[in-house]
Amino acid sequence: MRIAVMGSGGVGGYFGARLSAAGADVVFLARGRHLAAIRDNGLKVESAAGDLHLTDVRATDDPAQAGPADVVMFCVKLWDTESAAEQCRALLKPGTAVITFQNGVTSVDSLRRVLGDEHVAGGVAHIAATIGEPGVIRHVGTMARLTYGELGGRTSERLEAFHALASRAGFTATLSDAIERAVWEKFAFLAPFSGVTTLTRQPAGVIRRVPQTRALFLDAVREVAAVARSRGVDLGADVAERLEHMLDGLVAPMKASMLHDLERGGPLELPWLSGAVARLGAENGVPTPVHHVIASALAPYVDGPPAGP
């Protein structure tokens, strides 16, 4: 099985590296200084779960050079979804599965529009990992989990084969028959966590320790659950309790990737996170005041730092 990693940042770089170390045939799609460093020095992973240095790495910025793949792990930032999906055409052959491990709940529909229903599968990544420096993936904590599945809950040989590889790659791997619900459950954690940490510029340990920010996080979770319910996805009556437990289990320094993006002066995935909660809530008549405030307060930073007064 050949695996192409479209977007070799924190998520794609980490899981792609683990799959490669486990013997999978992996090609990494990257660009700029990160690509140059991988070509020159290989791909390094710094992690409490075990460091890794791949020296013989196939990496390119041209999907046509990568050639057709059996599975594409689609891990680009949300603002690159449409352009990267177009580039994915060069990676397709009959039966190729493109599994989106992006944040948010909108990417599956975007990929289906570009690539066709038959190629697209859903996925969820739980990890705190970033590009620490070009060619180096830095993993905070030990949580590293992939969940994936065919849309509609059907089974397939292609994802069963991918699951066989992922199961021996040194991270938690789950083949789900309810991937849509799994995607919304992650979104119910990620949109609040990204929004509250970025709004306050504080990591998980502070958010859960201060009563007001803990309550703000939980209110934001309940808003996402209400939006999901309005769209036919029931996350359960105990969703806030479950996700509060998840918050309490994070390492204290953990920050959302959106906060990392803000700190380095990059664009934000805000329109697809709290912005999407507010937009979908309005479409379905669900009040989302917390996410509306988050989306509004961070709007000046969406394209990077505001330019002057």
C-alpha positions as CSV (number, residue, x, y, z in Angstrom):
1,M,0.0,0.0,0.0
2,R,1.3,3.4,-1.0
3,I,0.3,6.3,1.3
4,A,0.6,10.0,0.2
5,V,0.6,12.6,2.9
6,M,-0.9,15.8,1.5
7,G,0.3,18.4,4.0
8,S,3.3,17.2,6.1
9,G,2.9,19.6,9.0
10,G,2.2,18.6,12.6
11,V,-0.5,16.0,11.9
12,G,0.6,14.7,8.5
13,G,4.3,14.7,9.4
14,Y,3.8,12.9,12.7
15,F,1.5,10.1,11.6
16,G,3.1,9.8,8.2
17,A,6.5,9.3,9.9
18,R,5.1,6.7,12.3
19,L,3.6,4.8,9.3
20,S,6.8,5.0,7.4
21,A,8.8,3.7,10.3
22,A,6.4,0.8,10.6
23,G,7.2,-0.2,7.0
24,A,4.6,1.6,4.9
25,D,5.5,3.1,1.5
26,V,4.9,6.8,2.3
27,V,5.5,9.9,0.2
28,F,5.3,13.3,1.9
29,L,3.9,16.4,0.1
30,A,5.5,19.5,1.6
31,R,6.8,22.9,0.5
32,G,9.2,25.6,1.2
33,R,11.9,25.4,3.9
34,H,10.2,22.4,5.5
35,L,10.5,20.4,2.2
36,A,14.1,21.5,1.7
37,A,15.0,20.4,5.3
38,I,13.4,17.0,4.8
39,R,15.3,16.5,1.6
40,D,18.6,17.5,3.1
41,N,18.4,16.0,6.6
42,G,15.4,13.7,6.6
43,L,12.3,14.0,8.8
44,K,12.6,14.2,12.6
45,V,9.9,13.6,15.2
46,E,10.5,14.9,18.8
47,S,8.0,13.2,21.1
48,A,7.6,11.9,24.6
49,A,6.2,8.8,22.9
50,G,9.6,8.2,21.3
51,D,11.8,10.3,19.0
52,L,12.2,9.3,15.4
53,H,14.5,10.2,12.6
54,L,13.7,9.1,9.0
55,T,16.8,9.5,6.8
56,D,15.5,7.9,3.6
57,V,12.4,10.0,2.9
58,R,10.4,10.5,-0.3
59,A,9.3,14.1,-0.3
60,T,8.1,16.5,-3.0
61,D,5.9,19.5,-3.7
62,D,4.6,18.0,-6.9
63,P,1.8,15.4,-6.6
64,A,2.4,14.3,-10.2
65,Q,5.9,13.2,-9.1
66,A,4.5,11.4,-6.1
67,G,2.3,9.3,-8.4
68,P,-0.9,7.5,-7.7
69,A,-1.6,6.3,-4.1
70,D,-3.8,3.8,-2.4
71,V,-4.5,6.2,0.5
72,V,-4.1,10.0,0.6
73,M,-3.9,11.4,4.1
74,F,-5.3,14.9,3.6
75,C,-3.8,17.1,6.3
76,V,-3.6,20.6,4.9
77,K,-4.8,23.7,6.7
78,L,-8.5,24.5,6.1
79,W,-7.8,27.6,4.0
80,D,-5.9,25.4,1.5
81,T,-8.6,22.8,1.1
82,E,-9.9,23.6,-2.4
83,S,-6.5,24.2,-3.9
84,A,-5.0,21.1,-2.3
85,A,-8.0,19.0,-3.4
86,E,-7.4,20.0,-7.0
87,Q,-3.7,18.9,-6.6
88,C,-4.9,15.6,-5.3
89,R,-6.2,14.6,-8.7
90,A,-2.7,13.5,-9.6
91,L,-2.6,11.1,-6.7
92,L,-5.8,9.3,-7.7
93,K,-6.4,6.0,-9.3
94,P,-9.5,3.8,-9.2
95,G,-10.2,3.0,-5.6
96,T,-7.9,5.6,-4.0
97,A,-9.2,6.7,-0.6
98,V,-8.7,10.4,0.4
99,I,-9.1,10.6,4.1
100,T,-9.4,14.1,5.5
101,F,-7.8,14.5,8.9
102,Q,-8.5,18.3,8.9
103,N,-10.1,20.2,11.6
104,G,-13.8,21.3,11.3
105,V,-16.9,19.7,9.8
106,T,-16.9,21.1,6.3
107,S,-13.9,19.5,4.6
108,V,-15.6,16.3,3.6
109,D,-18.2,18.1,1.5
110,S,-15.5,20.3,0.0
111,L,-13.5,17.2,-1.0
112,R,-16.5,15.4,-2.4
113,R,-17.3,18.4,-4.7
114,V,-13.8,18.3,-6.1
115,L,-12.8,14.6,-6.1
116,G,-16.2,12.8,-6.2
117,D,-18.0,10.8,-3.5
118,E,-16.2,7.5,-4.3
119,H,-12.8,8.8,-3.3
120,V,-13.6,10.5,0.0
121,A,-13.5,9.1,3.5
122,G,-13.7,10.8,6.9
123,G,-11.1,11.0,9.6
124,V,-10.2,12.5,12.9
125,A,-6.8,13.2,14.4
126,H,-6.2,13.8,18.1
127,I,-2.7,15.1,18.6
128,A,-0.8,18.3,19.6
129,A,2.0,18.5,17.1
130,T,3.5,21.3,15.1
131,I,6.5,22.0,12.9
132,G,9.0,22.9,15.5
133,E,11.5,24.0,12.9
134,P,11.9,23.0,9.2
135,G,12.2,19.2,9.0
136,V,11.2,18.7,12.6
137,I,7.8,17.7,14.0
138,R,7.4,18.5,17.7
139,H,4.8,16.4,19.6
140,V,3.5,17.8,22.9
141,G,2.3,15.1,25.4
142,T,1.7,11.5,24.3
143,M,-1.8,11.6,22.9
144,A,-1.7,10.4,19.3
145,R,-4.9,8.9,17.8
146,L,-6.3,8.5,14.4
147,T,-9.9,7.5,13.7
148,Y,-11.2,7.0,10.2
149,G,-14.0,5.4,8.3
150,E,-16.1,5.3,5.1
151,L,-18.9,7.7,5.0
152,G,-22.3,6.2,5.8
153,G,-20.7,3.5,7.9
154,R,-20.0,1.0,5.1
155,T,-17.0,-1.3,5.3
156,S,-14.2,-1.4,2.6
157,E,-11.1,-3.4,1.9
158,R,-9.1,-0.2,1.3
159,L,-9.6,1.1,4.8
160,E,-9.3,-2.3,6.4
161,A,-5.8,-2.5,4.7
162,F,-4.9,1.0,5.9
163,H,-6.1,0.0,9.4
164,A,-3.8,-3.0,9.4
165,L,-0.8,-0.7,8.7
166,A,-1.9,1.9,11.2
167,S,-2.5,-0.6,14.0
168,R,1.2,-1.5,14.1
169,A,2.6,2.1,13.7
170,G,2.8,3.0,17.4
171,F,-0.3,5.2,17.8
172,T,-3.9,4.5,18.6
173,A,-5.8,3.6,15.4
174,T,-9.6,3.1,15.2
175,L,-11.6,2.1,12.1
176,S,-15.0,3.6,12.8
177,D,-18.5,2.7,11.4
178,A,-19.8,6.1,12.6
179,I,-17.2,8.5,11.3
180,E,-19.6,11.4,10.9
181,R,-20.4,11.4,14.6
182,A,-16.7,11.1,15.4
183,V,-15.9,14.1,13.3
184,W,-18.6,16.2,15.1
185,E,-17.5,15.0,18.5
186,K,-13.9,16.2,17.8
187,F,-15.4,19.5,16.5
188,A,-17.3,19.9,19.7
189,F,-14.0,19.8,21.6
190,L,-11.7,21.5,19.1
191,A,-13.8,24.6,18.2
192,P,-14.2,25.5,21.9
193,F,-10.7,24.7,22.8
194,S,-9.2,26.6,19.8
195,G,-11.5,29.5,20.4
196,V,-11.0,29.9,24.1
197,T,-7.2,29.3,24.2
198,T,-6.7,31.7,21.3
199,L,-9.0,34.3,22.7
200,T,-7.2,34.3,26.0
201,R,-3.7,33.4,24.7
202,Q,-3.5,30.7,27.4
203,P,-2.8,26.9,27.3
204,A,-5.0,24.1,28.6
205,G,-3.7,24.3,32.2
206,V,-4.9,27.9,32.7
207,I,-8.2,27.4,30.9
208,R,-9.2,24.6,33.2
209,R,-7.9,26.1,36.4
210,V,-9.7,29.5,36.1
211,P,-13.4,28.9,36.8
212,Q,-14.6,31.6,34.3
213,T,-12.6,30.1,31.4
214,R,-13.6,26.5,32.3
215,A,-17.2,27.6,32.2
216,L,-16.7,29.5,28.9
217,F,-15.2,26.3,27.4
218,L,-18.2,24.2,28.5
219,D,-20.7,26.8,27.2
220,A,-19.0,26.7,23.9
221,V,-19.1,22.8,23.9
222,R,-22.9,22.9,24.5
223,E,-23.4,25.3,21.6
224,V,-21.6,23.0,19.2
225,A,-23.6,20.0,20.5
226,A,-26.8,22.0,19.9
227,V,-25.8,22.8,16.3
228,A,-24.9,19.1,15.7
229,R,-28.3,18.1,17.0
230,S,-30.0,20.5,14.7
231,R,-28.2,18.8,11.8
232,G,-29.1,15.3,12.8
233,V,-26.1,14.3,14.8
234,D,-26.7,13.5,18.5
235,L,-23.6,13.7,20.6
236,G,-25.3,12.5,23.8
237,A,-26.6,14.2,26.8
238,D,-23.3,13.8,28.6
239,V,-21.1,15.4,25.8
240,A,-20.1,18.4,28.0
241,E,-19.0,16.1,30.8
242,R,-17.1,13.9,28.5
243,L,-15.2,16.7,26.9
244,E,-14.6,18.4,30.2
245,H,-12.9,15.2,31.2
246,M,-10.8,15.3,28.0
247,L,-9.8,18.9,28.8
248,D,-8.7,17.8,32.3
249,G,-6.6,15.0,30.7
250,L,-4.5,17.3,28.5
251,V,-0.9,18.2,29.5
252,A,-1.0,21.7,31.0
253,P,1.2,23.5,28.3
254,M,-1.0,22.2,25.4
255,K,-2.2,24.9,23.1
256,A,-4.6,24.7,20.1
257,S,-2.9,24.9,16.7
258,M,-4.9,28.1,16.1
259,L,-3.1,29.7,19.0
260,H,0.3,28.6,17.6
261,D,-0.7,30.2,14.3
262,L,-1.7,33.4,16.1
263,E,1.6,33.5,18.0
264,R,3.7,33.1,14.9
265,G,1.7,35.7,13.0
266,G,0.0,33.3,10.5
267,P,-3.5,33.1,9.2
268,L,-6.2,31.4,11.4
269,E,-8.6,28.6,10.8
270,L,-11.2,30.7,12.6
271,P,-13.8,30.8,9.8
272,W,-14.0,27.0,9.8
273,L,-14.0,26.7,13.6
274,S,-15.9,29.2,15.8
275,G,-16.9,31.0,12.6
276,A,-18.5,27.8,11.3
277,V,-20.3,27.2,14.6
278,A,-21.9,30.7,14.4
279,R,-22.7,30.3,10.7
280,L,-24.3,26.9,11.0
281,G,-26.1,27.9,14.1
282,A,-27.7,30.9,12.3
283,E,-28.7,28.6,9.4
284,N,-30.4,26.2,11.8
285,G,-31.9,28.7,14.3
286,V,-29.5,27.7,17.1
287,P,-28.1,30.5,19.3
288,T,-24.3,30.5,19.5
289,P,-23.3,33.6,21.5
290,V,-20.0,32.3,22.8
291,H,-18.7,31.3,19.3
292,H,-20.1,34.5,17.9
293,V,-18.0,36.6,20.3
294,I,-14.9,34.4,19.7
295,A,-15.3,34.7,15.9
296,S,-15.9,38.5,16.2
297,A,-13.1,39.2,18.6
298,L,-10.5,37.2,16.6
299,A,-11.7,38.4,13.2
300,P,-8.9,41.1,12.9
301,Y,-6.3,38.3,13.1
302,V,-7.8,35.9,10.5
303,D,-5.3,36.8,7.8
304,G,-2.4,37.5,10.2
305,P,-1.7,40.4,12.5
306,P,-3.8,43.5,11.8
307,A,-2.0,46.1,9.8
308,G,-1.8,49.3,11.8
309,P,-4.5,51.3,13.6
